[in-house]
Amino acid sequence: MRGQHPSRLATAALAGVLAFAPAWLLAAEKVEQVVAEGEQRTAEGKASQQRIDKLGDEADKLLREYRQVTKVVDGLQVYNGLLQKQVDNQVAEMEQLRESIGQVALIERQIVPLMVRMIDALEQFVALDVPFLVEERQTRVGRLSALLERADVTAAEKFRKVLEAYQVENDYGRTIEAYKGSLEVAGKSREVDFLRLGRVGLYYQTVGGAHSGAWDQAARQWLELPAEQYKNALASGLRIARKQVAPDLLTLPVAAPQAVQ
């Protein structure tokens, strides 16, 4: 060893290093490959986790939407059920209306002859009744007959007018009234004051009280009353009917009640 040249020793050491170099380089390359593969796996895992998180968020969102839609559907089912009941009720009402319309047509065909008979009966009643406000009452009956012939008036309105006329006649029986008119008294047409006490009594008195009289329903004529006996009573009755004085007891002749045949 001591006799060898220094240059030979350096050459031998370099040769030894070169002999071991390939194994070291291969180990370094493997380490780098392992590190790179680890980093790639980490990146892939992170990406996968992000996808999982995103899918989880989407799943939560879809679940919330599903629950919301489910609530809406439940509400719509309740609402539709209520609407169905309303529709069923309306269908039932429509059926009842159809039946009612059919009955109205039938009633209308039957009520027209009834109104004709009622008007005829009212006309006859006025003619046979105590003769107060004769012209007014006959005019009312005449208007009813004319109304019955009109096509632009409903049967219900016609019937209402007929009933209204009957109500007016009914009211005459429980009211007291004074009105002016003309009457043939002592062979002359005179202006008189009429006093009606319901349908119990109908009286007249000339202006000044010179003549007084009462209607005799049984005889269908006017009877002269003693002026000195009934003048004051009739004058009081006229003032009471006109609401000029307070109601008071009147002494006037009335027809005796008759048995109904």
Secondary structure, 3 states (H helix, E strand, C coil): CCCCCHHHHHHHHHHHHHHHHHHHHHHHHHHHHHHHHHHHHHHHHHHHHHHHHHHHHHHHHHHHHHHHHHHHHHHHHHHHHHHHHHHHHHHHHHHHHHHHHHHHHHHHHHHHHHHHHHHHHHHHHHHHCCCCCHHHHHHHHHHHHHHHCCCCCCHHHHHHHHHHHHHHHHHHCCCEEEEEEEEEECCEEEEEEEEEECCCEEEEEECCCCCEEEEECCCCEEEEECHHHHHHHHHHHHHHHCCCCCCCCCCCCCCCCCCCC
